[in-house]
Amino acid sequence: WHNYSKKVSMLKSFSILVLVFSSIELYSSSIATTTIDTSFLPKPIGFLNDFENIFTSAEKKSLDSLLMAYEKESTNEIAIITIDSSYTSPELLYDYSLAICYKWGLGKRQLDNGILICVSKSMRRIQIQNGYGISPVLNDIETKRIIDEEIIPYFRDGKFFEGLVHGVNVIKSKLKQ
């Protein structure tokens, strides 16, 4: 009888754990899909989408040309978007940038080779999203390193254009390996 009640107790505990983890999973997946209303996402202008107006006209042309030329030579698509806090909050920047990737259809469908660099000067945030086709070569750990070691030092000096050009060139060379 003692073993039977012990087994029932263990089964109840296991059932409660499964229920708790299932609830957490459902809750977290519902947050990820409901935090961003995609109907309010901006439409892309080109490979560079400077909605925060960080860059001069010449810088915009230069960055957009750099990204367009890279897409032609490699088929990988790198897009840059700059946004301010009227678009999203710092806490939702990851979800927002991911929603942009899906809404814009970044990358070739069969290759899933898109990269989005989302920058907010006013929120002091940057996020890089990679398509699954890019992830084996350029994973989240590597993109964090590129942000921290390659882009942010330029941003600290107020050199947003130079930081993004350098970051894009580092990404391009990493993808050639």
DABEL-V491210 format. One record per pair of residues at least 12 apart in sequence whose C-alpha atoms are under 6 Angstrom apart, sorted by sequence separation. I is the first residue (numbers start at 1). J is the second residue. If there is no record, write none. Layout:
# DABEL-V491210
i,j
I,J
I,J
This chain:
# DABEL-V491210
i,j
116,128
151,163
116,129
115,129
115,130
48,64
151,167
47,64
114,131
150,167
113,131
112,131
112,132
113,133
112,133
113,134
111,133
52,82
77,107
48,79
49,80
50,81
51,82
52,83
47,79
48,80
49,81
50,82
51,83
52,84
78,114
80,116
82,118
84,120
76,113
77,114
78,115
79,116
80,117
81,118
82,119
83,120
76,114
78,116
80,118
82,120
84,122
